[in-house]
Amino acid sequence: MLLEVRDLRVEFRTRDGVAKAVDGVDYAVDAGETLAVLGESGSGKSVTAQAVMGILDTPPGRITGGEVLFRGRNLLELKEEERRRIRGAEMAMIFQDALSALNPVLTVGDQLGEMFTVHRGMSRKDARARAVELMDRVRIPAARERAGQYPHQFSGGMRQRIMIAMAIALEPALVIADEPTTALDVTVQAQVMDLLAELRREYRMGLVLITHDLGVVADVADRIAVMYAGRIVERAPVHDIYKAPAHPYTRGLLESVPRLDRKGGELYAIRGLPPNPVDVPPGCPFSPRCPMARDVCRTDAPALYEVSEGRRSACHFWRECLDG
């Protein structure tokens, strides 16, 4: 297995108390595979990714438990210098806000070229040539001329392509894409997702795709992990999730996606709001919003029950959920 996250726990100390942003997360991804991590804002998706990459802001955040195994090595036990050598070269991240992630005072060619001068020791001329090749690889037209331009001179979709080019520059084994289609129109979203899928196949890299939108992962993901209140509530092959969700939260997310066969109908919305991470309710954290909740849900936190081979659900009544 390329990446294994085991019982990962991350806390943030705030004035109001300790916020458990990640509370015992387990997932894995292998080479050439795409794992989609789904959930509403605040569910812990991005914090998990930052902990995996070793870029968590400390303080206030701190990892309090668990393991992050990359090619068998526990990254949480490595010194920062060793983590820095792995970042970019062996594992990389695509951030959701490309304009903020890119340096506004450096040309995109210089920013891409820096990957090769720092990690590969290339000359500036050779690094610039590789930067142009990468821009051409992610289908940026007139790459040689545009390498001398600044981030603000690119559209949102083109900036995201630059971020993808930076992530794949050193051909890492693992790429984490954090909401890579945020603020893009649906046509550009499809282009970006197709590009990521193509690059995954070409380089046989593992891809962790973080999103809140089930609609963008149906054709690219192999497996899905659904997060809620810092926990994994369902984990399954992608087709099983879409065919019959085994958790009420997953079902709610699916029903919230607009569909052509329901034109003119009222769009479903999950009632209520996610819990405050400082004050997560006892039992199942989804119980205050769950249409299937019963007394046991408000007192006993469900384990990740085995639904079938390779499939888990953190719901006491997963059988009833599967039956619709």
C-alpha positions in Angstrom: 0.0 0.0 0.0 1.3 3.4 -1.0 -0.3 5.5 1.8 -2.0 4.3 5.0 -3.6 6.7 7.5 -4.2 4.9 10.8 -6.3 6.3 13.7 -5.1 9.8 13.0 -6.1 12.4 15.5 -5.6 16.2 15.3 -6.6 18.8 17.9 -6.8 22.6 17.9 -6.6 24.4 21.2 -8.9 27.4 21.2 -10.3 29.9 23.7 -13.5 27.9 23.8 -11.8 24.5 24.4 -10.2 21.7 22.4 -11.5 21.1 18.9 -11.1 17.6 17.7 -10.7 18.3 14.0 -9.7 14.8 13.1 -10.9 12.0 15.4 -9.5 8.6 14.6 -9.4 8.7 10.7 -8.3 5.6 8.8 -7.9 5.3 5.0 -5.5 4.0 2.4 -4.6 4.6 -1.2 -2.4 2.5 -3.5 -0.4 3.4 -6.6 -2.6 4.2 -9.6 -5.7 4.5 -7.4 -7.9 7.4 -6.7 -9.5 7.8 -3.2 -12.1 10.6 -3.0 -12.6 12.1 0.5 -16.0 13.7 0.8 -17.8 15.8 3.3 -19.2 19.2 4.2 -16.9 22.1 5.1 -15.4 21.6 8.5 -15.6 17.8 8.4 -11.8 17.5 8.7 -10.9 16.6 5.1 -8.2 19.3 4.6 -6.8 19.1 8.1 -6.2 15.4 7.5 -4.4 16.2 4.3 -2.3 18.8 6.0 -1.3 16.4 8.7 -0.3 13.8 6.0 1.8 16.4 4.2 3.4 17.7 7.3 2.2 21.3 6.8 -0.2 21.6 9.7 0.0 24.9 11.5 1.5 24.1 14.9 0.3 25.7 17.1 -2.7 25.8 17.4 -3.0 22.5 15.7 -1.2 19.4 16.9 -1.3 15.7 16.0 -2.2 13.7 19.1 -2.2 10.2 17.8 -2.1 7.8 15.0 0.2 6.9 12.1 0.8 8.1 8.6 2.6 5.3 6.7 4.0 6.3 3.3 5.7 3.4 1.6 5.9 1.7 4.9 7.5 4.6 6.8 5.7 6.5 9.5 6.0 10.1 8.4 5.1 11.3 11.9 8.3 10.0 13.3 10.6 11.7 10.7 12.5 14.9 11.4 11.4 18.0 9.5 14.4 17.9 7.2 13.4 14.4 6.1 9.8 15.4 5.6 10.9 18.3 3.4 12.9 16.0 1.1 9.8 13.8 0.7 7.4 16.8 0.0 7.4 17.6 -3.7 9.7 14.8 -4.7 7.6 11.8 -3.5 4.3 13.4 -2.5 2.7 16.7 -3.5 -0.4 18.7 -2.9 -2.7 20.8 -5.1 -4.3 23.5 -3.1 -7.9 24.7 -3.6 -7.1 28.4 -4.0 -4.6 28.6 -6.8 -4.3 32.4 -6.8 -3.4 32.4 -3.1 -1.1 29.4 -3.4 1.0 31.0 -6.2 3.5 33.7 -5.5 2.1 36.9 -7.1 5.5 38.5 -7.7 7.2 35.6 -9.5 6.4 34.4 -13.0 4.8 31.0 -13.3 7.9 29.8 -15.2 10.1 30.8 -12.3 7.9 29.1 -9.8 7.7 25.9 -11.7 11.5 26.0 -12.4 12.2 26.3 -8.7 11.1 22.7 -8.2 14.0 21.6 -10.4 16.6 23.9 -9.1 15.9 23.0 -5.5 15.2 19.3 -5.8 17.2 18.3 -8.9 20.0 20.9 -8.9 19.3 22.0 -12.4 20.6 25.2 -13.9 18.1 28.0 -14.2 18.0 27.6 -18.0 17.3 23.9 -17.9 14.7 24.4 -15.2 12.9 27.0 -17.3 12.9 24.6 -20.2 11.3 21.9 -18.0 8.8 24.4 -16.8 7.7 25.1 -20.3 7.4 21.4 -21.0 5.2 21.0 -17.9 2.9 23.9 -18.9 2.5 22.3 -22.3 1.8 18.9 -20.7 -1.1 20.4 -18.7 -2.4 21.9 -22.0 -1.6 25.6 -21.4 -1.5 27.2 -24.9 1.6 29.2 -26.0 3.4 27.7 -23.0 6.8 29.3 -23.9 5.4 32.8 -24.0 3.1 32.4 -21.0 5.9 31.1 -18.8 7.0 34.7 -18.4 3.6 35.9 -17.2 2.4 36.3 -13.6 -0.4 34.4 -11.8 -2.9 37.2 -12.1 -2.6 37.1 -15.9 -4.1 33.6 -16.0 -7.8 32.5 -15.7 -8.9 30.4 -12.7 -8.8 27.2 -14.7 -5.3 28.0 -16.1 -4.0 28.8 -12.6 -5.3 25.4 -11.4 -3.4 23.8 -14.3 -0.3 25.5 -13.1 -0.8 24.1 -9.6 -1.3 20.6 -11.2 2.0 21.1 -13.2 3.8 22.0 -9.9 2.4 18.9 -8.2 3.5 16.5 -10.9 6.8 18.3 -11.7 9.0 15.7 -10.0 6.7 12.8 -10.8 5.7 12.0 -7.2 4.1 8.7 -6.2 1.2 10.5 -4.4 -0.7 13.6 -5.1 -3.3 15.1 -2.7 -5.8 17.4 -4.6 -7.7 19.7 -2.1 -10.9 20.9 -3.8 -9.2 21.3 -7.2 -12.4 22.5 -8.9 -13.4 25.2 -6.4 -14.8 28.4 -8.1 -14.5 26.9 -11.6 -17.4 26.6 -14.0 -18.7 23.1 -14.8 -16.9 22.9 -18.2 -13.5 23.8 -16.7 -14.2 21.4 -13.7 -14.6 18.6 -16.2 -11.4 19.5 -18.0 -9.5 19.6 -14.7 -10.8 16.3 -13.5 -10.1 14.6 -16.9 -6.6 16.0 -16.7 -6.0 14.6 -13.2 -7.4 11.2 -14.3 -5.1 11.2 -17.3 -2.0 12.1 -15.3 -2.8 9.5 -12.7 -2.9 6.8 -15.4 0.3 8.1 -17.1 2.4 8.3 -14.0 0.6 5.5 -12.0 0.4 7.8 -9.0 -1.9 7.5 -6.1 -4.4 10.4 -5.9 -6.4 11.6 -2.9 -9.2 13.8 -4.1 -10.7 16.0 -1.4 -14.1 17.5 -2.3 -17.6 18.2 -1.0 -19.2 17.5 -4.4 -20.2 13.9 -5.2 -20.9 14.9 -8.7 -17.3 15.5 -9.7 -15.9 12.1 -8.5 -18.2 9.6 -10.0 -16.1 9.0 -13.1 -12.6 9.4 -11.6 -12.6 7.8 -8.1 -12.1 4.1 -7.3 -13.1 4.3 -3.7 -14.8 6.9 -1.5 -14.3 7.8 2.2 -17.1 10.0 3.6 -16.1 12.2 6.6 -18.3 13.9 9.2 -17.2 15.7 12.3 -13.6 14.6 12.0 -14.5 10.9 11.5 -14.9 8.4 8.6 -18.6 7.5 8.5 -18.6 5.4 5.3 -15.9 3.8 3.2 -16.7 1.9 0.0 -16.0 1.4 -3.7 -17.4 4.2 -5.7 -20.1 2.3 -7.5 -21.4 0.8 -4.2 -21.8 4.3 -2.7 -23.8 5.6 -5.7 -25.9 2.4 -6.0 -26.9 2.1 -2.3 -25.3 4.3 0.4 -25.0 2.6 3.8 -25.0 5.7 6.0 -27.8 8.4 6.3 -25.2 11.2 5.8 -24.0 9.7 2.5 -27.6 9.3 1.4 -28.2 13.0 2.3 -25.2 14.1 0.3 -26.3 12.1 -2.7 -29.9 13.4 -2.6 -28.5 17.0 -2.4 -27.0 16.6 -5.9 -29.2 18.2 -8.6 -30.5 15.7 -11.1 -31.9 16.1 -14.6 -34.7 13.6 -13.9 -36.0 15.8 -11.1 -36.3 19.0 -13.0 -38.5 21.6 -11.3 -38.6 19.7 -8.0 -37.3 21.1 -4.7 -33.6 20.3 -4.1 -33.1 18.2 -0.9 -31.0 19.7 1.9 -29.7 18.0 5.0 -31.4 19.7 7.9 -29.4 21.5 10.6 -25.6 22.3 10.7 -22.5 20.2 11.4 -21.6 20.1 15.1 -19.2 22.5 16.7 -15.9 20.5 16.9 -15.4 21.8 20.5 -18.7 20.4 21.5 -19.5 17.3 19.5 -22.7 15.6 20.8 -22.4 12.2 22.5 -23.2 9.1 20.5 -23.3 9.4 16.8 -22.3 13.0 15.8 -24.8 13.0 12.9 -27.7 12.0 15.2 -29.1 15.5 15.6 -29.5 15.8 11.9 -30.4 12.2 11.0 -33.9 11.2 9.9 -33.2 7.6 11.1 -31.8 8.5 14.6 -33.1 6.5 17.6 -32.2 6.6 21.3 -29.1 4.4 20.9 -27.7 6.8 18.3 -27.7 9.6 20.9 -25.8 7.6 23.5 -23.5 5.1 21.8 -21.0 6.1 19.1 -21.2 3.5 16.3 -18.1 1.6 15.2 -17.2 1.2 11.5 -19.3 -1.9 10.9 -18.3 -4.2 8.1 -21.1 -4.0 5.5 -19.3 -6.2 2.9 -15.7 -6.9 1.8 -14.0 -3.5 1.4 -17.0 -1.6 2.7 -17.6 0.0 6.1 -20.3 2.1 7.7 -20.4 3.9 11.0 -24.2 3.6 11.5 -26.1 1.4 13.9 -28.8 0.9 11.3 -26.8 0.5 8.2 -28.9 -2.4 7.0 -32.1 -0.2 7.0 -30.1 2.5 5.2 -29.1 0.1 2.5 -32.7 -1.0 2.1 -33.7 2.7 1.5 
